[in-house]
Amino acid sequence: MKNAGIGLVVASLSIAVCSCTTPTGTHVKLNPSALSRVRTLGVCVKTNDSFSVYMSRDRMTGAGAVLGGLIGAGIEAGVRSSEDERILKKVRPSLGDFDVKVALATNLEQQLQQTGLFSEVRLLDSTDHRSMKNAGVDAVLEVVVLQWGLIVCSATSMDDRLQADIIARERLFTATDNRKFWERDETHLDGECHVAYEFETKPELLRQVINRAVDAVAGRTANEIHYPQADAKGNSQ
């Protein structure tokens, strides 16, 4: 029972303090040959997380260890998580009925169409075989939003200002056989920092920074597909 209790504390601690830290980067290089065969592209945006605030949880001080190892750390994590939840409840209403999936999907559709790479870009609600077949797409860009909302600008100082963030995993795959021909992670930090009170009292400010983050992620994604980065040998990625 003692070990089970420790395990529970560790699990709770992990959930309370960990924001996604997926770095931006390409995991599967873009296959130009596969991309050239795509005439109609489907876009499907999914999310694993709702709007979140990470300020206190990104600032675990280690002081919990003084209170007794894992138990003390767990207490500190709980306090910090509660503070983030308090801020979230105050600022989230400013977004109204904003849906990050709809906003990002619509933006991606527009920006991918503008690349001129595809005859048509169509939005999908699902990536199951029937949906892809009915939509008549050759391939699908699937974007899974792992985290979105506000995150502390500096986790190493006492500066409590927050910025918009979006963390996503993206992949391109063929509709007929689900063959992946591109995959990357995107971590976007908006860079414009404000104290939580500003987001509470200026609803338009939160909508502005979140929409700008969505636009930036969509633009970066379309650009990465349109202009694959070259490695040191000049090979496209």
Backbone as CSV, one residue per row, in Angstrom:
resi,resn,N_x,N_y,N_z,CA_x,CA_y,CA_z,C_x,C_y,C_z
1,MET,0.827,-1.207,0.000,0.000,0.000,0.000,0.862,1.258,0.000
2,LYS,2.025,1.177,0.717,2.916,2.327,0.761,3.423,2.665,-0.627
3,ASN,3.842,1.634,-1.398,4.337,1.875,-2.752,3.247,2.420,-3.649
4,ALA,2.024,1.893,-3.465,0.906,2.364,-4.273,0.638,3.831,-3.995
5,GLY,0.761,4.226,-2.719,0.542,5.615,-2.358,1.567,6.530,-2.980
6,ILE,2.835,6.089,-2.961,3.894,6.876,-3.579,3.656,7.010,-5.066
7,GLY,3.203,5.907,-5.697,2.931,5.936,-7.127,1.840,6.928,-7.462
8,LEU,0.838,6.986,-6.586,-0.262,7.917,-6.814,0.220,9.359,-6.719
9,VAL,1.099,9.619,-5.747,1.649,10.969,-5.595,2.460,11.356,-6.815
10,VAL,3.280,10.421,-7.310,4.103,10.696,-8.488,3.236,10.991,-9.692
11,ALA,2.174,10.179,-9.881,1.272,10.392,-11.016,0.580,11.736,-10.903
12,SER,0.114,12.065,-9.696,-0.571,13.343,-9.499,0.367,14.499,-9.736
13,LEU,1.608,14.347,-9.272,2.601,15.396,-9.454,2.877,15.633,-10.924
14,SER,2.990,14.545,-11.689,3.274,14.663,-13.122,2.165,15.403,-13.833
15,ILE,0.920,15.072,-13.503,-0.224,15.714,-14.139,-0.281,17.185,-13.765
16,ALA,0.023,17.493,-12.507,-0.135,18.860,-12.022,0.898,19.812,-12.575
17,VAL,2.138,19.331,-12.787,3.200,20.281,-13.121,3.624,20.272,-14.572
18,CYS,3.213,19.284,-15.350,3.780,19.160,-16.692,2.921,19.804,-17.763
19,SER,3.444,20.850,-18.377,2.864,21.338,-19.611,3.609,20.634,-20.722
20,CYS,3.040,20.601,-21.913,3.715,19.967,-23.031,4.978,20.743,-23.372
21,THR,6.058,20.027,-23.618,7.312,20.688,-23.960,7.853,20.152,-25.271
22,THR,6.952,19.710,-26.151,7.361,19.188,-27.445,8.078,20.261,-28.256
23,PRO,9.349,20.035,-28.626,10.071,21.057,-29.384,9.649,21.074,-30.848
24,THR,9.789,22.245,-31.471,9.516,22.346,-32.893,10.571,21.563,-33.660
25,GLY,10.129,20.807,-34.647,11.103,20.062,-35.447,10.437,19.027,-36.327
26,THR,11.136,18.652,-37.414,10.623,17.665,-38.365,11.104,16.272,-37.963
27,HIS,10.163,15.320,-37.915,10.499,13.942,-37.582,10.545,13.051,-38.822
28,VAL,9.678,13.341,-39.758,9.670,12.617,-41.036,9.786,13.658,-42.137
29,LYS,10.852,13.604,-42.903,11.076,14.579,-43.967,9.987,14.490,-45.029
30,LEU,9.621,15.626,-45.568,8.595,15.675,-46.597,9.061,14.940,-47.846
31,ASN,8.198,14.071,-48.363,8.486,13.336,-49.589,7.902,14.117,-50.766
32,PRO,8.748,14.803,-51.543,8.254,15.639,-52.645,7.465,14.853,-53.686
33,SER,7.872,13.600,-53.924,7.175,12.777,-54.916,5.746,12.491,-54.470
34,ALA,5.582,12.145,-53.210,4.242,11.866,-52.677,3.397,13.131,-52.687
35,LEU,4.006,14.263,-52.344,3.263,15.525,-52.316,2.796,15.922,-53.714
36,SER,3.625,15.666,-54.715,3.285,16.072,-56.087,2.076,15.325,-56.628
37,ARG,1.749,14.185,-56.028,0.603,13.406,-56.491,-0.707,13.806,-55.804
38,VAL,-0.629,14.739,-54.891,-1.819,15.175,-54.156,-2.502,16.315,-54.901
39,ARG,-3.681,16.066,-55.378,-4.468,17.097,-56.043,-5.480,17.714,-55.062
40,THR,-6.157,16.852,-54.329,-7.134,17.315,-53.334,-6.645,16.920,-51.947
41,LEU,-6.436,17.930,-51.113,-5.906,17.699,-49.768,-6.997,17.894,-48.726
42,GLY,-7.095,16.956,-47.818,-8.010,17.094,-46.693,-7.261,17.666,-45.496
43,VAL,-7.951,18.446,-44.689,-7.365,19.006,-43.475,-8.261,18.644,-42.301
44,CYS,-7.670,18.024,-41.295,-8.435,17.640,-40.101,-7.659,18.097,-38.865
45,VAL,-8.293,18.926,-38.068,-7.679,19.415,-36.836,-8.373,18.755,-35.646
46,LYS,-7.565,18.216,-34.753,-8.076,17.585,-33.540,-7.406,18.250,-32.346
47,THR,-7.966,18.045,-31.159,-7.333,18.606,-29.966,-7.405,17.617,-28.813
48,ASN,-6.308,17.534,-28.064,-6.250,16.682,-26.874,-6.463,17.483,-25.597
49,ASP,-6.631,18.791,-25.736,-6.652,19.639,-24.551,-7.555,20.848,-24.772
50,SER,-8.150,21.320,-23.700,-8.945,22.542,-23.762,-8.040,23.726,-23.384
51,PHE,-8.578,24.911,-23.445,-7.820,26.106,-23.098,-7.150,25.927,-21.737
52,SER,-5.865,26.266,-21.651,-5.125,26.049,-20.408,-4.283,27.269,-20.054
53,VAL,-3.940,27.354,-18.787,-3.030,28.399,-18.297,-1.897,27.705,-17.557
54,TYR,-0.681,27.989,-17.959,0.498,27.444,-17.288,1.380,28.609,-16.841
55,MET,1.234,28.960,-15.577,2.105,29.983,-15.011,2.825,29.399,-13.798
56,SER,2.090,29.139,-12.745,2.701,28.621,-11.520,3.283,27.230,-11.707
57,ARG,2.607,26.385,-12.507,3.086,25.015,-12.673,4.410,24.947,-13.419
58,ASP,4.720,25.979,-14.191,6.004,26.013,-14.884,7.098,26.622,-14.009
59,ARG,6.759,26.806,-12.715,7.718,27.417,-11.810,7.892,26.604,-10.540
60,MET,7.970,25.299,-10.643,8.216,24.473,-9.464,9.569,24.857,-8.876
61,THR,9.583,25.244,-7.614,10.795,25.793,-7.009,11.712,24.757,-6.385
62,GLY,11.162,23.572,-6.111,11.956,22.582,-5.395,11.802,22.735,-3.897
63,ALA,11.086,23.759,-3.462,10.887,23.979,-2.033,10.081,22.853,-1.405
64,GLY,9.295,22.165,-2.254,8.498,21.060,-1.735,9.339,19.973,-1.116
65,ALA,10.563,19.816,-1.595,11.438,18.777,-1.061,11.723,19.010,0.419
66,VAL,11.731,20.283,0.820,11.986,20.616,2.214,10.861,20.100,3.097
67,LEU,9.676,20.013,2.503,8.514,19.559,3.270,8.412,18.043,3.327
68,GLY,9.301,17.360,2.636,9.254,15.905,2.727,9.192,15.203,1.398
69,GLY,10.161,15.434,0.545,10.288,14.683,-0.696,9.075,14.769,-1.582
70,LEU,8.597,13.599,-2.053,7.492,13.539,-2.997,6.213,14.153,-2.439
71,ILE,5.961,13.933,-1.168,4.749,14.477,-0.564,4.786,16.002,-0.589
72,GLY,5.940,16.566,-0.206,6.081,18.016,-0.226,5.972,18.580,-1.618
73,ALA,6.599,17.904,-2.589,6.527,18.346,-3.979,5.089,18.274,-4.481
74,GLY,4.383,17.249,-4.047,2.988,17.100,-4.445,2.124,18.223,-3.901
75,ILE,2.398,18.639,-2.675,1.652,19.746,-2.073,1.918,21.035,-2.853
76,GLU,3.191,21.281,-3.174,3.534,22.488,-3.924,2.866,22.473,-5.292
77,ALA,2.900,21.302,-5.953,2.287,21.187,-7.276,0.790,21.466,-7.206
78,GLY,0.146,20.960,-6.150,-1.288,21.179,-5.999,-1.635,22.637,-5.820
79,VAL,-0.833,23.347,-5.019,-1.054,24.776,-4.793,-0.883,25.549,-6.089
80,ARG,0.170,25.236,-6.827,0.451,25.946,-8.074,-0.611,25.648,-9.130
81,SER,-1.057,24.398,-9.200,-2.101,24.030,-10.149,-3.392,24.778,-9.832
82,SER,-3.684,24.923,-8.548,-4.893,25.637,-8.123,-4.828,27.103,-8.532
83,GLU,-3.649,27.705,-8.452,-3.483,29.105,-8.839,-3.711,29.269,-10.337
84,ASP,-3.191,28.349,-11.125,-3.397,28.408,-12.577,-4.871,28.246,-12.921
85,GLU,-5.557,27.372,-12.197,-6.985,27.155,-12.428,-7.777,28.413,-12.096
86,ARG,-7.365,29.121,-11.067,-8.038,30.360,-10.682,-7.925,31.399,-11.799
87,ILE,-6.729,31.516,-12.372,-6.520,32.470,-13.464,-7.333,32.051,-14.685
88,LEU,-7.324,30.761,-14.982,-8.055,30.252,-16.142,-9.537,30.612,-16.068
89,LYS,-10.139,30.407,-14.905,-11.566,30.680,-14.748,-11.891,32.162,-14.960
90,LYS,-10.927,33.016,-14.682,-11.163,34.457,-14.843,-10.989,34.915,-16.283
91,VAL,-10.051,34.303,-17.009,-9.759,34.798,-18.360,-10.502,34.043,-19.463
92,ARG,-10.860,32.788,-19.233,-11.480,31.974,-20.293,-12.758,32.579,-20.857
93,PRO,-13.632,33.201,-20.041,-14.856,33.792,-20.594,-14.593,34.835,-21.679
94,SER,-13.412,35.431,-21.685,-13.101,36.449,-22.691,-13.091,35.871,-24.104
95,LEU,-12.898,34.568,-24.228,-12.855,33.938,-25.546,-14.236,33.591,-26.081
96,GLY,-15.233,33.667,-25.223,-16.587,33.359,-25.673,-16.678,31.937,-26.207
97,ASP,-17.271,31.776,-27.407,-17.443,30.447,-27.982,-16.306,30.089,-28.944
98,PHE,-15.161,30.736,-28.784,-14.017,30.469,-29.652,-13.659,28.983,-29.633
99,ASP,-13.484,28.407,-30.828,-13.125,26.995,-30.971,-11.800,26.929,-31.716
100,VAL,-10.746,26.498,-31.036,-9.425,26.483,-31.648,-9.373,25.546,-32.849
101,LYS,-10.148,24.457,-32.827,-10.153,23.518,-33.958,-10.697,24.177,-35.214
102,VAL,-11.819,24.861,-35.060,-12.446,25.531,-36.202,-11.547,26.650,-36.722
103,ALA,-11.002,27.448,-35.812,-10.170,28.584,-36.207,-8.919,28.123,-36.941
104,LEU,-8.253,27.103,-36.417,-7.020,26.623,-37.041,-7.304,25.919,-38.363
105,ALA,-8.375,25.122,-38.411,-8.716,24.414,-39.646,-9.045,25.398,-40.771
106,THR,-9.842,26.404,-40.469,-10.218,27.403,-41.467,-8.996,28.163,-41.975
107,ASN,-8.116,28.518,-41.057,-6.908,29.246,-41.418,-5.981,28.379,-42.274
108,LEU,-5.851,27.126,-41.909,-5.019,26.196,-42.685,-5.577,26.012,-44.093
109,GLU,-6.893,25.873,-44.179,-7.530,25.707,-45.486,-7.170,26.879,-46.402
110,GLN,-7.280,28.084,-45.887,-7.003,29.273,-46.688,-5.531,29.360,-47.081
111,GLN,-4.651,29.157,-46.125,-3.229,29.328,-46.401,-2.668,28.216,-47.285
112,LEU,-3.170,27.009,-47.145,-2.718,25.914,-48.002,-3.226,26.094,-49.428
113,GLN,-4.449,26.606,-49.562,-4.989,26.862,-50.887,-4.154,27.925,-51.597
114,GLN,-3.679,28.902,-50.858,-2.892,29.989,-51.435,-1.507,29.548,-51.911
115,THR,-1.034,28.390,-51.437,0.273,27.920,-51.892,0.258,27.529,-53.366
116,GLY,-0.937,27.185,-53.896,-1.041,26.754,-55.282,-0.602,25.315,-55.508
117,LEU,-0.320,24.602,-54.435,0.131,23.211,-54.558,-1.015,22.255,-54.858
118,PHE,-2.232,22.636,-54.462,-3.368,21.722,-54.547,-4.515,22.331,-55.352
119,SER,-5.228,21.458,-56.052,-6.404,21.930,-56.790,-7.497,22.357,-55.832
120,GLU,-7.581,21.640,-54.716,-8.612,21.957,-53.729,-8.169,21.480,-52.349
121,VAL,-8.566,22.240,-51.341,-8.325,21.867,-49.946,-9.677,21.759,-49.264
122,ARG,-9.943,20.604,-48.649,-11.248,20.361,-48.035,-11.092,20.048,-46.550
123,LEU,-11.996,20.604,-45.743,-11.966,20.360,-44.305,-12.663,19.052,-43.978
124,LEU,-12.071,18.274,-43.073,-12.631,16.993,-42.646,-12.910,17.022,-41.146
125,ASP,-13.962,16.334,-40.745,-14.277,16.208,-39.321,-13.589,14.997,-38.705
126,SER,-13.182,14.065,-39.565,-12.589,12.822,-39.084,-11.583,12.296,-40.105
127,THR,-10.677,11.442,-39.641,-9.707,10.830,-40.548,-9.969,9.334,-40.719
128,ASP,-11.199,8.898,-40.419,-11.510,7.496,-40.664,-11.641,7.273,-42.172
129,HIS,-11.500,6.034,-42.595,-11.440,5.708,-44.022,-12.686,6.172,-44.770
130,ARG,-13.870,6.003,-44.181,-15.104,6.387,-44.854,-15.162,7.895,-45.095
131,SER,-14.776,8.676,-44.077,-14.800,10.143,-44.216,-13.861,10.608,-45.314
132,MET,-12.677,10.015,-45.363,-11.700,10.419,-46.378,-12.178,10.020,-47.770
133,LYS,-12.780,8.841,-47.872,-13.275,8.378,-49.163,-14.423,9.247,-49.655
134,ASN,-15.353,9.556,-48.756,-16.497,10.391,-49.129,-16.068,11.803,-49.527
135,ALA,-14.995,12.297,-48.904,-14.513,13.640,-49.220,-13.732,13.671,-50.525
136,GLY,-13.318,12.499,-51.006,-12.592,12.427,-52.264,-11.217,13.070,-52.217
137,VAL,-10.522,12.907,-51.080,-9.194,13.513,-50.941,-8.097,12.490,-51.259
138,ASP,-6.966,13.003,-51.734,-5.825,12.134,-52.029,-4.941,11.927,-50.807
139,ALA,-4.872,12.930,-49.966,-4.059,12.871,-48.753,-4.680,13.779,-47.704
140,VAL,-4.203,13.632,-46.484,-4.759,14.408,-45.381,-3.637,15.031,-44.557
141,LEU,-3.840,16.301,-44.195,-2.994,16.944,-43.199,-3.758,16.865,-41.880
142,GLU,-3.213,16.112,-40.957,-3.826,15.985,-39.635,-3.003,16.797,-38.635
143,VAL,-3.678,17.677,-37.919,-3.016,18.507,-36.913,-3.678,18.227,-35.563
144,VAL,-2.888,17.745,-34.619,-3.400,17.472,-33.279,-2.860,18.545,-32.337
145,VAL,-3.756,19.358,-31.806,-3.365,20.412,-30.869,-3.205,19.784,-29.489
146,LEU,-1.981,19.776,-29.001,-1.668,19.159,-27.717,-1.872,20.120,-26.548
147,GLN,-1.685,21.405,-26.806,-1.854,22.413,-25.762,-2.101,23.766,-26.424
148,TRP,-3.008,24.545,-25.849,-3.222,25.911,-26.341,-3.783,26.760,-25.210
149,GLY,-3.382,28.025,-25.203,-3.860,28.921,-24.163,-2.809,29.944,-23.812
150,LEU,-2.518,30.065,-22.511,-1.539,31.031,-22.022,-0.466,30.313,-21.218
151,ILE,0.773,30.758,-21.394,1.890,30.167,-20.668,2.804,31.288,-20.198
152,VAL,3.464,31.071,-19.082,4.323,32.100,-18.512,5.443,32.465,-19.495
153,CYS,5.758,33.741,-19.549,6.800,34.195,-20.481,8.190,33.791,-20.015
154,SER,8.415,33.797,-18.714,9.719,33.413,-18.174,9.521,32.550,-16.943
155,ALA,9.910,31.286,-17.056,9.751,30.358,-15.935,10.892,30.484,-14.935
156,THR,11.895,31.288,-15.257,13.070,31.380,-14.394,13.152,32.689,-13.627
157,SER,12.110,33.510,-13.713,12.112,34.775,-12.981,10.766,34.948,-12.285
158,MET,10.614,36.044,-11.582,9.356,36.314,-10.884,8.384,37.095,-11.762
159,ASP,8.697,37.221,-13.039,7.816,37.917,-13.977,6.579,37.054,-14.218
160,ASP,5.415,37.546,-13.828,4.178,36.770,-13.930,3.428,37.002,-15.236
161,ARG,4.037,37.635,-16.200,3.342,37.897,-17.454,3.172,36.611,-18.260
162,LEU,2.093,36.594,-19.028,1.719,35.412,-19.812,1.697,35.744,-21.301
163,GLN,1.880,34.706,-22.125,1.795,34.851,-23.575,0.983,33.691,-24.144
164,ALA,0.450,33.896,-25.337,-0.311,32.825,-25.993,0.639,31.735,-26.469
165,ASP,0.174,30.497,-26.386,0.984,29.376,-26.876,0.099,28.331,-27.544
166,ILE,0.660,27.679,-28.546,0.004,26.546,-29.206,1.070,25.490,-29.465
167,ILE,0.807,24.277,-29.061,1.715,23.160,-29.309,0.935,22.104,-30.086
168,ALA,1.471,21.690,-31.214,0.734,20.773,-32.087,1.653,19.749,-32.736
169,ARG,1.085,18.613,-33.079,1.775,17.580,-33.859,1.072,17.468,-35.211
170,GLU,1.854,17.489,-36.287,1.295,17.533,-37.640,1.844,16.386,-38.479
171,ARG,0.985,15.865,-39.349,1.460,14.834,-40.268,0.648,14.854,-41.550
172,LEU,1.298,14.488,-42.634,0.649,14.286,-43.926,0.660,12.799,-44.214
173,PHE,-0.474,12.264,-44.665,-0.513,10.845,-45.015,-1.497,10.616,-46.150
174,THR,-1.258,9.563,-46.906,-2.113,9.241,-48.052,-3.446,8.695,-47.568
175,ALA,-4.513,9.038,-48.291,-5.861,8.628,-47.884,-6.124,7.151,-48.151
176,THR,-5.460,6.593,-49.146,-5.751,5.201,-49.530,-5.138,4.176,-48.581
177,ASP,-3.892,4.431,-48.145,-3.226,3.430,-47.317,-2.595,4.004,-46.041
178,ASN,-2.957,5.236,-45.693,-2.447,5.877,-44.466,-0.923,5.920,-44.399
179,ARG,-0.290,6.039,-45.530,1.177,6.086,-45.555,1.638,7.509,-45.245
180,LYS,2.395,7.638,-44.165,2.858,8.951,-43.714,4.034,9.417,-44.569
181,PHE,3.949,10.678,-45.065,5.079,11.188,-45.840,5.569,12.547,-45.342
182,TRP,5.126,12.930,-44.149,5.666,14.128,-43.480,5.124,14.170,-42.068
183,GLU,5.995,14.537,-41.112,5.547,14.685,-39.725,6.467,15.662,-39.005
184,ARG,5.857,16.550,-38.253,6.647,17.513,-37.482,5.858,17.983,-36.261
185,ASP,6.579,18.559,-35.320,5.973,19.165,-34.134,6.154,20.673,-34.221
186,GLU,5.166,21.395,-33.743,5.213,22.855,-33.756,4.925,23.391,-32.357
187,THR,5.846,24.158,-31.818,5.638,24.856,-30.550,5.722,26.347,-30.829
188,HIS,4.589,27.023,-30.713,4.560,28.458,-31.010,4.286,29.255,-29.746
189,LEU,5.178,30.196,-29.455,5.002,31.144,-28.358,4.832,32.524,-28.982
190,ASP,3.755,33.194,-28.632,3.420,34.452,-29.289,4.459,35.546,-29.055
191,GLY,5.006,35.619,-27.840,6.055,36.585,-27.563,5.578,37.908,-26.973
192,GLU,4.286,38.212,-27.112,3.746,39.442,-26.517,3.219,39.113,-25.128
193,CYS,3.834,39.683,-24.109,3.541,39.292,-22.725,2.672,40.319,-21.993
194,HIS,1.718,39.805,-21.210,0.819,40.651,-20.431,0.538,39.974,-19.094
195,VAL,0.251,40.764,-18.081,-0.152,40.195,-16.793,-1.567,39.652,-16.931
196,ALA,-1.909,38.694,-16.087,-3.218,38.039,-16.179,-4.362,39.029,-16.080
197,TYR,-4.190,40.061,-15.261,-5.260,41.049,-15.061,-5.653,41.712,-16.375
198,GLU,-4.686,41.922,-17.268,-4.996,42.549,-18.557,-5.892,41.650,-19.397
199,PHE,-5.649,40.353,-19.335,-6.487,39.427,-20.093,-7.892,39.352,-19.495
200,GLU,-7.987,39.562,-18.171,-9.281,39.531,-17.507,-10.122,40.753,-17.869
201,THR,-9.485,41.907,-17.933,-10.211,43.169,-18.096,-10.314,43.651,-19.544
202,LYS,-9.527,43.032,-20.433,-9.559,43.416,-21.848,-9.831,42.164,-22.694
203,PRO,-11.109,41.780,-22.801,-11.456,40.560,-23.535,-10.888,40.513,-24.945
204,GLU,-10.834,41.665,-25.601,-10.346,41.687,-26.975,-8.861,41.335,-27.046
205,LEU,-8.119,41.570,-25.974,-6.682,41.281,-25.955,-6.430,39.777,-26.035
206,LEU,-7.157,38.987,-25.258,-6.980,37.537,-25.276,-7.336,36.975,-26.645
207,ARG,-8.460,37.441,-27.208,-8.853,36.968,-28.540,-7.800,37.341,-29.583
208,GLN,-7.228,38.512,-29.431,-6.227,38.979,-30.379,-4.981,38.097,-30.368
209,VAL,-4.440,37.808,-29.183,-3.189,37.041,-29.129,-3.412,35.578,-29.503
210,ILE,-4.575,35.026,-29.147,-4.859,33.631,-29.510,-5.052,33.507,-31.017
211,ASN,-5.795,34.427,-31.600,-5.996,34.394,-33.055,-4.685,34.600,-33.802
212,ARG,-3.819,35.447,-33.257,-2.523,35.657,-33.895,-1.670,34.389,-33.826
213,ALA,-1.757,33.678,-32.715,-1.020,32.426,-32.576,-1.535,31.386,-33.569
214,VAL,-2.847,31.318,-33.721,-3.449,30.392,-34.686,-2.975,30.716,-36.095
215,ASP,-2.990,31.993,-36.431,-2.550,32.432,-37.750,-1.082,32.081,-37.983
216,ALA,-0.259,32.255,-36.959,1.165,31.962,-37.083,1.418,30.471,-37.293
217,VAL,0.700,29.628,-36.556,0.877,28.177,-36.697,0.430,27.722,-38.082
218,ALA,-0.711,28.233,-38.542,-1.198,27.871,-39.877,-0.221,28.321,-40.957
219,GLY,0.281,29.543,-40.816,1.223,30.063,-41.806,2.518,29.286,-41.829
220,ARG,3.016,28.945,-40.643,4.266,28.176,-40.564,4.073,26.784,-41.165
221,THR,2.945,26.170,-40.904,2.668,24.833,-41.431,2.601,24.857,-42.956
222,ALA,1.844,25.807,-43.497,1.732,25.919,-44.956,3.094,26.193,-45.582
223,ASN,3.880,27.011,-44.921,5.203,27.353,-45.446,6.148,26.158,-45.420
224,GLU,6.064,25.363,-44.357,6.920,24.176,-44.251,6.589,23.157,-45.337
225,ILE,5.321,23.092,-45.714,4.916,22.164,-46.776,5.279,22.722,-48.151
226,HIS,5.094,24.014,-48.312,5.364,24.655,-49.602,6.863,24.762,-49.883
227,TYR,7.614,25.112,-48.843,9.059,25.296,-49.010,9.812,24.449,-47.992
228,PRO,9.943,23.149,-48.272,10.659,22.270,-47.340,12.071,22.789,-47.086
229,GLN,12.478,22.785,-45.853,13.830,23.243,-45.512,14.863,22.292,-46.093
230,ALA,16.017,22.833,-46.451,17.086,22.017,-46.993,18.112,21.712,-45.915
231,ASP,18.661,20.521,-45.965,19.708,20.175,-45.008,21.066,20.674,-45.547
232,ALA,22.132,20.319,-44.832,23.448,20.834,-45.185,23.908,20.374,-46.567
233,LYS,23.354,19.254,-47.051,23.737,18.716,-48.345,22.834,19.228,-49.468
234,GLY,21.862,20.078,-49.107,20.978,20.628,-50.114,19.768,19.768,-50.393
235,ASN,19.577,18.693,-49.603,18.414,17.832,-49.795,17.218,18.418,-49.075
236,SER,16.069,18.419,-49.741,14.874,18.971,-49.098,14.424,18.054,-47.984
237,GLN,13.804,18.669,-46.960,13.293,17.892,-45.840,11.782,17.769,-45.935
